[in-house]
Amino acid sequence: MKTKTTQQLEQQLKRHSKAAKLEIWGRTVSLTALLLIVAVVVAIIGFVASKGIATFTSNHVNLWDFLTGKSWNPNITDANGKPEVGALPMIVGSFLITILSAIVATPFAIGTAVFMNEISPNKGAKILQPVTELLVGIPSVVYGFIGLSVVVPTTRAIFGGSGFGILSGTCVLFVMILPTVTSMSADALKSVPRYYREASLALGATQWQTIYKVVLRAATPGLMTAVVFGMARAFGEALAVQMVIGNAALMPNSLVSPSSTLTSVLTTGIGNTVMGSLQNNALWSLALVLLLMSLVFNLIIRLIGRKGRLQ
């Protein structure tokens, strides 16, 4: 027979302590937040996908014609009675402006990160770091107005034409993604162990040889992640690009001819269409392409990060 004291002791031992209750509560809140985020992401992907495929299921537009067509005018039909919903000009424009801005921004970003971390850390922390953070906080519309007031007239004066086009969009996006690529590149350089540098210098290498042949090579996966992340940022930019690219749904003949991107066509057209119409469904199809490309960029970032961990 258990005594009363023994029973009370068992009840006290089985009772959750205050710390245990807080831990259970914390786990419950964290799990709820995680499930909510997953549900929101799945809902967004499902909603955009259901709207995007309506062009092919309800309006019977051929997928290949949509991806390779060069004429974008959903309000009219061609000689064969098919709607002109060719998305190739916007896809090409988006990739051109993204790749060019990344090519221009990468040397500046890596050079700035090297200066901040390897050459002059004190000056870098005092001067370059605040400037980089300031660039991150500037709204997109401000970049767009600066591009419209400065970049477009300069392009017009030097190269002729209207000044709107891929080149103006590249100049604006270059400045916009520069702080993102710079900060991530700086973090990649900081993650290189200090003994890598010490070992290189002990073997007689100069500071530049150490930076070029040791630090940058060791930080390559992180630098590649920074560049791809900047490309993803550029690919999804809408307002600033819309203000300087010209918004002409035409195949870009040159860097200074008016063009368009997926985001610029979406922002200018989505408010002027009726929900459920072909024009609206075609824009949702463009949004689906944009979403799929964002997912591809995220997948590339994860693959690069996994490769870096394996090394």
N, C-alpha and C positions, 0 to 999 in steps of 0.2 A: 504494500500500500504506500502511495506517495503522500508525503506529508504536505501540509498546506504551504509550508515554506518552499518546498521543492517545486510545487506547482507554480507558485508565484515567480520563482527563479526561471522556470522554463518559459513562462509567458514573456518575461522581460527579455530573455535571449532571442525569442522568436520575433519580437517586435522590431520593426525597422527603426533604426536610429535616424536622427535628423539629417545627418550627412547622407545616409542611404536614400532617404526620401528626396533630398535635393538632387542626387544623382539620377534617380528614376525620372524625376520631373524634367531634368535637363535633357536626358536621352529622348523623352517623349516629345519635347519641344523641337529638338534637332531633327528627329525623324519626321515630324509633321511638316517642318519647313522644307526638308528635302523632298518629301512626297509632293508638296505644293509646287515647288519649282519644277519638278519633273512633269507634273500634270500641266503646268502652264506651257512648258516647252512643247510637249506633245500636242496640246491643244492648238498652239500657234502653227506648228508644222502641219497638223491635220487640216486646219482651217484654210491655210494658204494652198495646200495641195488640192483640197476639194474644189476650191475656186479656180485654181490654175488649170486643172484637167478638164474643166467644163468646156473650154474652147475646143477640145478634141472629142469629147463625148457628146455634148449637146449641140455644138455648132458644126461638128464633123469637119474640123480643119485638120489637114494632114500634118503630123508632127514634123516630118522631114521638110515640108514646105515652110512650116513655121520657123524652123531653126536655120534654114538656108535661104529663105526668101529675102530679096533686097528691097522690096517695096513695102512701106508701112503706111497704110491708110485704111483702117478698119471700116470706115464709113462707106467705101465704095467697093465694087467687085471688078475683077479683071475680065478679059474677053471670054474666059471659060466659065464665068459666073462664080468664081471663087473669091472670097474676101482677101484683100491685100493686107496680110498680117505677117509679113516677113520680118523676123526679129534680128536678122544677121547684122544690119548696120549698128544697132544698139549694142549687140554682143561684142562686135569688133571694136567699137568705140570704147566700151568699158575696159576691155583687155588692153587696148593701146594706151589709154591714159593711166591705167594702173601700172603696167610694166614700165613705161617711160618715167613715171614719177618715182618708182622704186629704184630704177637705174640711176637717176639723178640724186636721189636722197641718200642712197647707201654709202657712197664715199664720204659725204659730209658727216653723216651720222657716226660712222665708224671712226673717222678722223677725230671728231669731237670727243667721242667716248675714250679713245686712246689718250688724248691730251688730258682729259679730266682724271683718268685713273693712273696713267703710267708716266706721263711727262711732267705735269704740274698739278698734282692733286689739290694743293691748297688754293691756287687760283681757280681751278676748275670748280671746286666746291663753292667758292665765294662769288664767282661771276657767271660761269656757264650754267651751273645747275639752276639758279633762280631764273635765268633767261629761258631755259628749256621748260621749266614749270610754268612760266608766264605764257609761252606759246601754246601749251596744252589748254590753258583756261580761256583762250580767245574763242568766242562763238564762231560757228561756221559762216554766219551771215556777214560778219565783219571781214573774214577772208574773202568772201564773195564780192563785197563792195570795194575792197582794195584791189582785187583782180579786175573788177569792172572799171575802176577809175585809173588804175596805173598799168596793169599788165596788158589789157586789151588795147589801149591807145599806143603803148610801146610796140606791141606786136604789129599793129596796123602801120605804124611809122617805119618800121624796119623791113617787114616782109610784105607789106601791102595787104590788100583785101580788107575784110571787115574787122579783122583782129580777133574774131571769135573762132574757136576751134580747139583741136587737141593740144596744141602748143600752149595756149593760155591756160587750159585746164591742168596741164602738166605742171606749169609753174606754180599754180595755186595749190595743187595737191602736194607738190614737193615740200612746200613750207608746212602744210598741215600734218603730214606724216613724219616730218623730220624729228619733232620732239619724242614721238612714240618710239621710233627706231633708235634714237639716241639713248633714251633712258633704258631700253631693254638691252642694247649693246653694252652700255656701261655696267649693267647688272651681270651680263655674261662675262665681261672681263674681270669683275670683282670676284666671280666664283672660281677663277683659276687659282689653284693653291700657290701660296707665296714661295714654297720651296722649289717650284718650277723655275721661277725667276732667279732665285739664289743659286740653284744648280747651274743654270745657263751662264750666269755671270762668273761663277767660280771656274768654269771651263774656259774663260777668256773671251766670251762673246761680249760685244758692245751692247749698249742699251737698245739700240734700234734692232740689232740682230735678235736680241731676246724677245722684243715685242713682235717682230715679224715672223720669226721661225718657231717661237715657243708659245707665247701668250695668245696670239691670234689663232694659231692652229688648234690650241687646246680649247679655245672658246668658239670654234667654228659652229658646232651645233646650236649654241645660244645665239650667235650672230645670224645664222640662217633663220632661226625662229623669229628674231626681231624683224628681219626683212619680210618674211611671209606675213607676219602680223601687221606690218605696215601696209602691205599689199591688200590685205583683207579690209583694213581701215579705208584705203583709197577706193577699193571696189564698191563699197557701200555708201560712199559720200554722195549726197544729193544736192543740197542747197547751193553750196559754193560752186560746184561744177555746173549746175544749171545756169548760173548767172554769167558764165564766161565761155561756155562751149558752143553756143549758138542755137541749140535745140532743133536742129534740122535732122529729120530721120532719114539721112542719106549715108551711103557708104563714104567714109572719109577718103577723099582723093589726095589730100596732103595734110600736113600738120596744121595748116592755117586756114583750112576750109571748114565752114560750120558743120558740126556733127552733133551726135547725141549719145547718151549712155542709157543703160537700163533705168538708173535712178532718175535721170532728168526727164525721161518720157513718162515715168510713173508719177512724179510729182506734178507735172504740168497737165496730165490728162485724167487722173483718177477722179478729180472733183467735177469733171465735165461730162461724165457718162452716167447712164442709168444702170442700176444694179440688175444683173442678169442678162444684159444685152451683150451682143458680140463684142462691142467696143470695150465694155467693162471686163468681160471674161478674158479678152486678149491681154489687157493690162495685168490682170491677176496671173496670167501665164508668164508674163515678164517677171512678176514678183516671185513666182516659183523658181524661175531660172536663177534669179538673184539669190534666193534662199539656198538653193542647191550649191551654188558656187561658194557661198559663205561656209556651208558645211564641208565642202572640199578643202577650203583653206584651213579650217579647224582640224580636219583629219591630217593634213600635211604637217601642221604644227605639232600634233601629237606624235606622228611618226618620227619627226626630227628629234623631238624630245626623248623618245624612247631609244633612238639610235645613240644619242648623246649619253644616256645613262648606261647603255651597254658598253660604250667605250671607257 
